[in-house]
Amino acid sequence: MDFGKTGGDNIAYRGKYGKNNDKDLLYCRTCGKRFASTRNSPLLGAHLSQDQVFQIVRHAAESVSIRASACLLDISKATVNLVILKAGGHCQKVFHLSCLNVFVSTYGSSA
């Protein structure tokens, strides 16, 4: 069983999707499910380009206000806020997983 394993050949490219066919669709050979390449990322469901999402996150990291980011990128304040909240949640998950990996690798070995 290869569920949850990375670096294997269980994930295959399935095609493109989206309004402009610019998003990758992936396929799991183990369970047969199809999913977006942006799944579990701040990019999923955002009706913005990848560059716009990265600019919003960069602005937040540089302490640019939501209102200023919205004005600079010509998008709504609500959209900027939503992207920041999604990115923050994603960063929190990644941070906790990396801390867990450090804990397991440090204290989990019986050598």
HELIX and SHEET records of a PDB file:
HELIX    1   1 GLN A   50  ALA A   61  1                                  12    
HELIX    2   2 ILE A   66  LEU A   73  1                                   8    
HELIX    3   3 LYS A   77  TYR A  107  1                                  31    
SHEET    1   A 3 ILE A  11  TYR A  17  0                                        
SHEET    2   A 3 LYS A  23  CYS A  28 -1                                        
SHEET    3   A 3 ARG A  34  ALA A  36 -1                                        
END                                                                             
